[in-house]
Amino acid sequence: GGTPFAIAVAAGGTVAGAADDEAADKEELASEIIYTTSAVTYFETRLKISDITTVAFNVGLSDAKNEAATTIAWTVGGSDAVTTNSDDGVGFVYDTRADTDGLFGVVSAATDDKEGAGATAPVNDTYIKLAFAIDSSRLVTFYVNNVAYGSVSTALDASPLLCPYIAEQSTTTASRTLTVDYIYVWQAR
């Protein structure tokens, strides 16, 4: 893998990780698997990526703390086809291999779904706030910079436990650094 995520010594503190300059190199950041899909949940993070070319990144809740050696939870390819490597989860994926340059909201469940169709793209080395809300019917609404981005009509499965998950992956031989300002997750009891 690349440079592991580490706390940066700076006012307020950030966490940064870098995918090295080799194809499919990745870094993943996750906590314990403790959030249920059957409770009202809100997830928010603020992050930036050094260069948005030849890169993929994920932000959200996933059923696994890490994926196989050269995969991340979600990717997007030609014809904007989303591949879900996580069995269950919800989040954002940005992938320069997609035909549409922008963020996609995704749900991994018995039936996978996507939203957003790449309407908003991140900007080099500029912070973006990504959030989503899971309602009592397990339906998801996505937000980018505090603006509703879209929602999915496919409900999350009722039983899985999920963990906060952030990943980045180099899609060619170029190093990229992902900096996370904060991660906030709230769930009803």
C-alpha positions as CSV (number, residue, x, y, z in Angstrom):
1,G,0.0,0.0,0.0
2,G,0.8,3.7,0.0
3,T,1.5,6.0,2.8
4,P,-0.8,5.0,5.7
5,F,-3.3,7.4,7.0
6,A,-1.7,9.5,9.8
7,I,-2.7,12.4,12.0
8,A,-1.2,15.6,10.6
9,V,0.2,17.9,13.2
10,A,-1.7,21.1,12.5
11,A,-4.2,23.4,14.2
12,G,-7.4,21.3,14.4
13,G,-5.6,18.2,13.2
14,T,-6.4,16.3,10.0
15,V,-5.8,12.7,8.9
16,A,-4.0,12.2,5.5
17,G,-3.1,9.1,3.5
18,A,-1.5,8.7,0.1
19,A,-1.8,6.1,-2.6
20,D,1.6,5.5,-4.1
21,D,2.6,6.0,-7.7
22,E,1.6,2.5,-8.8
23,A,-1.6,1.4,-10.4
24,A,-4.3,0.1,-8.0
25,D,-2.4,1.2,-4.9
26,K,-4.8,2.1,-2.2
27,E,-5.3,3.3,1.4
28,E,-8.3,2.7,3.6
29,L,-9.4,4.3,6.9
30,A,-12.1,2.6,9.0
31,S,-13.3,2.2,12.5
32,E,-15.1,-0.6,14.3
33,I,-18.2,-2.1,12.8
34,I,-20.9,-0.7,15.1
35,Y,-23.6,1.1,13.2
36,T,-26.8,-0.7,12.2
37,T,-28.7,-0.1,9.0
38,S,-32.0,-0.3,10.8
39,A,-31.7,3.0,12.7
40,V,-31.9,6.6,11.6
41,T,-28.3,7.6,10.8
42,Y,-26.5,10.7,9.7
43,F,-22.9,10.6,8.2
44,E,-20.8,13.7,7.3
45,T,-17.2,14.3,6.4
46,R,-15.1,17.1,5.0
47,L,-12.1,16.1,2.9
48,K,-9.9,17.0,0.0
49,I,-7.8,15.2,-2.5
50,S,-4.5,16.6,-3.9
51,D,-5.3,15.9,-7.5
52,I,-8.6,14.5,-8.8
53,T,-7.2,13.0,-12.0
54,T,-6.5,9.2,-12.2
55,V,-8.0,8.4,-8.8
56,A,-10.9,6.8,-7.1
57,F,-12.1,7.5,-3.6
58,N,-14.9,6.3,-1.3
59,V,-16.6,7.9,1.7
60,G,-19.4,6.3,3.7
61,L,-20.4,3.3,5.8
62,S,-19.3,-0.2,4.8
63,D,-19.7,-3.8,6.1
64,A,-15.9,-4.3,5.9
65,K,-13.0,-2.4,7.4
66,N,-10.9,-3.2,4.3
67,E,-11.4,-4.8,0.9
68,A,-9.2,-7.2,-1.0
69,A,-5.6,-6.2,-1.9
70,T,-6.4,-4.0,-5.0
71,T,-10.0,-3.1,-4.5
72,I,-12.0,-0.5,-2.6
73,A,-15.7,-0.7,-1.6
74,W,-17.1,1.0,-4.7
75,T,-15.8,1.9,-8.2
76,V,-17.3,3.3,-11.3
77,G,-16.3,2.3,-14.8
78,G,-17.4,2.8,-18.4
79,S,-21.1,3.7,-19.0
80,D,-21.1,4.9,-15.3
81,A,-21.5,1.3,-14.1
82,V,-21.0,1.1,-10.4
83,T,-19.2,-1.9,-9.0
84,T,-19.9,-2.7,-5.4
85,N,-17.2,-4.7,-3.7
86,S,-18.9,-4.3,-0.3
87,D,-21.9,-6.6,0.4
88,D,-23.7,-3.9,2.3
89,G,-23.0,-0.2,2.6
90,V,-23.8,3.4,1.6
91,G,-21.7,6.3,0.6
92,F,-20.1,8.3,-2.2
93,V,-17.7,7.2,-4.9
94,Y,-15.7,9.4,-7.2
95,D,-13.8,7.5,-9.9
96,T,-12.1,9.0,-13.0
97,R,-12.7,5.8,-14.9
98,A,-16.4,6.7,-15.1
99,D,-17.7,8.3,-18.3
100,T,-19.3,11.1,-16.2
101,D,-16.8,13.2,-14.2
102,G,-18.4,13.5,-10.7
103,L,-19.6,12.0,-7.5
104,F,-22.0,9.1,-7.3
105,G,-24.1,8.2,-4.2
106,V,-24.3,4.4,-3.9
107,V,-26.1,1.8,-1.9
108,S,-24.8,-1.8,-1.6
109,A,-27.6,-4.1,-0.6
110,A,-29.5,-7.1,-2.0
111,T,-30.3,-4.7,-4.9
112,D,-27.6,-2.1,-5.6
113,D,-28.5,1.5,-6.5
114,K,-26.8,4.7,-7.4
115,E,-27.7,8.4,-7.5
116,G,-26.2,11.6,-8.6
117,A,-24.9,10.5,-12.0
118,G,-21.7,12.5,-11.5
119,A,-23.4,15.9,-11.3
120,T,-20.8,17.4,-9.0
121,A,-17.0,16.8,-9.2
122,P,-14.5,17.6,-6.5
123,V,-11.8,20.2,-7.2
124,N,-8.1,19.7,-6.8
125,D,-6.9,20.3,-3.2
126,T,-10.2,21.9,-2.2
127,Y,-12.3,20.7,0.7
128,I,-15.7,19.3,0.0
129,K,-18.4,18.3,2.6
130,L,-20.1,15.0,1.8
131,A,-23.1,13.8,3.9
132,F,-26.0,11.4,3.8
133,A,-29.0,10.6,6.0
134,I,-30.6,7.2,6.4
135,D,-34.3,7.4,7.3
136,S,-36.5,5.0,9.3
137,S,-37.4,3.2,6.1
138,R,-33.6,2.7,5.4
139,L,-33.8,5.0,2.4
140,V,-30.8,7.4,1.8
141,T,-30.6,11.0,0.8
142,F,-27.2,12.4,-0.2
143,Y,-25.8,15.9,0.4
144,V,-22.8,17.8,-1.2
145,N,-21.7,21.0,0.6
146,N,-25.0,21.1,2.5
147,V,-27.1,20.9,-0.7
148,A,-29.4,17.8,-1.3
149,Y,-27.7,15.9,-4.1
150,G,-30.2,13.1,-4.6
151,S,-31.7,10.0,-3.0
152,V,-32.1,6.3,-3.8
153,S,-35.3,4.4,-3.9
154,T,-33.6,1.1,-2.9
155,A,-33.6,0.5,0.9
156,L,-30.5,-0.8,2.7
157,D,-30.8,-4.3,4.0
158,A,-32.2,-4.5,7.5
159,S,-29.6,-6.5,9.5
160,P,-26.0,-5.6,8.5
161,L,-23.6,-3.7,10.8
162,L,-21.5,-1.0,9.2
163,C,-18.4,1.0,10.0
164,P,-17.2,4.5,8.8
165,Y,-15.1,3.9,5.7
166,I,-12.9,6.1,3.6
167,A,-10.6,4.9,0.9
168,E,-8.5,6.2,-2.0
169,Q,-7.0,4.4,-4.9
170,S,-4.6,5.4,-7.6
171,T,-5.9,4.3,-11.0
172,T,-2.5,4.8,-12.8
173,T,1.0,5.4,-11.7
174,A,0.5,8.7,-10.0
175,S,0.5,9.4,-6.2
176,R,-2.5,11.1,-4.7
177,T,-3.1,12.4,-1.1
178,L,-6.5,12.3,0.6
179,T,-6.8,14.6,3.6
180,V,-9.8,14.2,6.0
181,D,-10.7,17.2,8.2
182,Y,-13.4,15.3,10.2
183,I,-15.8,12.4,10.2
184,Y,-19.1,12.7,12.1
185,V,-21.6,9.8,12.5
186,W,-24.8,10.0,14.5
187,Q,-27.3,7.2,15.0
188,A,-30.6,7.1,16.8
189,R,-30.8,4.7,19.8
